[in-house]
Amino acid sequence: MILSTIRFKKPGPRDVYPSEAQVMAIIKVCDDAGDPMMALGLSLQWWLTLRARDVRGDWMGQGKDARWVDGLTWSMIRGDMAEIRKVVSKTAGSDPREMVWDLAPLPDIQARLRAIPTDQRVGPVIRQPNGQPFHRNRFTERFRKYRADAGVPKDVKMMDTRAGAINHAKSLGATEVEMQLQAGHASSSTTQRYIRGREIEVNKVIKLRSAAGKGGVKEQD
């Protein structure tokens, strides 16, 4: 009864997000370290605006009862690597429709998928060298290592990759509806929580208003 009356204040929105250059730097470090699965996983997160869970999956339960859920599997990828179809984990209950991503504009991801031997194209796509899917902590540990090796600040976290992708799209002129659909959000208010750098927009408005009025105050009669 006591717990039911407790209300916890939600943390404020984060202002940190990785730039395209930072994400590409981390992916390059993954490749240089001979870790193609991490490189592919981060590439999928970045370009498809996916949560890490929807790429690497997650483990539920422990021991013999543990089961792997929500990750990307080969059954979701068309044989010619032209598209990916997947139900996004977070909205699966409210909207069970598949998202469809066209991979034609992403030849690097197509090449990475084709590089995986045919006999390994079954079950989870992103796997450890032992063939098992990643546990969340293991995937995050590797991200932190490669982030440090790439010289990316440690306040940029794995979970910020999705926000970085949304803000990258916004900087290139994507509309609010396009960003919402790309992120698989049920409402635009959710997408807005991922928007960073609001001071950029504020100062853009100042410049627009200043240019219109030439930045001066006209004397009144």
C-alpha positions, 0 to 999 in steps of 0.5 A: 500500500505504501509503495502504491502511493509513492511517486518518483520524479522522472529524470530530465531529458538528456542533452547529449547525443552523438554526431554522425562523425562520432558514430562513424568513428566508433564503428571504424574502431570496431572494424579495426579491432576485428569486431564486425558484429559490433560494427554491424550492430551500431550501423543498424542502430544508427541508420535504422534508428533502432534501440539496441534491444531491437538489434542485439536482443535481450535475455529474459530469466536466468539459467535454464529458464533464460530465453532470448527475445526482441532481437533481429533475426535472419528471418526478418531479412530478405534473402537479397539483403534488400529490406528488413521487416520487424515489429518494434519491441517497445510498441509491439503491444499497441501496434503489432505491425511490422516496420519495413526498412529499405536497405538499398540506400545503405550498401555498407550494411548490405555488404556487412550482412553479405559478409556473414557466411551463408551457414551462419544466416539463421537465428539471431543476426548479432552474435558473439564469437561463440555464436551466442547472442549478446547479453546487454551488459556485454554489448554495453561494455564493448561499446564503452571500450570502442567509444574510448578508443575512438576518442568520443566523450564518455557522456555519450552513451549507447542509449543516445545513439537513437537520439543522435539518429533522430537529430541527424535526420532533423538537421537534414530537413526531415519533418516531424512526421517523418522522424516520428515514423522513422523512430516508430513512435506512437506519438509526436510527443515521444519523438520530441523527447529525443530532440536535443540542442534546443538552443540551436532552434532558439538562436535560429529564430533570433537570427530570422527575426533579427534579419527581418528587422535588420537587428535594430529598433526603430524610433516611434513617432 
